[in-house]
Amino acid sequence: MPHLLEHLIIDHQTNDAHTAAHQRFVGTTRWADEGRQRACIEVNFYDDLVALRAAKDALAALNDMLNEHASAYGTERGADDSSS
């Protein structure tokens, strides 16, 4: 998931109206603590406000995709399956 989020952030920056056609974006994703599912995502940017908006919108889009997937399979994300 973290690598997908990286690509979504780059895509949102690329398609922003304030981004010039010649601007190129790159990113990297690495696990900070894979056992705890924590990753470090780094992407370059030209405009900090565009980058912040891209990160926010990309995260919202990913959450929407995950929620739609969970709904389609009759599960709830984040639900505790323990019976005790």
N, C-alpha and C positions, 0 to 999 in steps of 0.2 A: 503494500500500500504506500509506503513512503516514496518509493520511486515514481509511482503513478502521480502522487501529489506534486512532486517536483515537475513533472511534465505538464501537469495542469497549470501550475503557476507560470511556467514559461509560456504556455499557450495563451493564457490570459494577458500576459504582458505584450506578447507579439500582436494580439488582436486589439489592443487598446488604441483608441483614436489619437492619443498623445505620443504614440510610438512611431518613430520615423522608419521608413521602409528599409534603410540601410543598417538599422540596429540589429544586432545578433545577440542571442541569449544562450547561455550555457549553465549547466548546473551539475551538482554531484549529490549523491545520497550515500550515507554510510550509517551502519548501526552504531549507536552510542552504547546501547545495552540491549542486545537482541532478546535476552531472556525476559526483560521487562517491556519489550516492544517499544523501545525508544530509539528514534533515529535522528540524525542531523542532516538537514536538507539545506544546501547552499545554492543560491542562484544569483547571477549577476543582475544588475539593474542600472538604468540610466536616470530614472526619476523615482525618488523614494516613495512618493505618494502613489504612483502607478504600481510600484512593487507591492506596497502594503495592500492596496485594493485588490491586486491580482491574487495575493496570498489568501486574503479573506474570501474572495469569490471562489477560488479554487477549492478551499476547504469546505465551503458551503456546498459546492457542486459534488464533491466526493461524498460528503455526508448524505446528500440527497440520493445519490446512486446506491449507497449502502443501505439506506432505509427502504428504497424501492425494492432492492434485492431481498431484504429481510421480509418485507410484506408479501412478496411473490411466493416465498417459501414458508409463510406462516410462522415466522420467528420474529422475535423482537430483539433488536440490538441492545446489548447492555443488560439484558434480563439475567437475573441470578437463577440458575437451574437447580440450586441445592434445595432439598426438601426439609432440611433441619432448621 
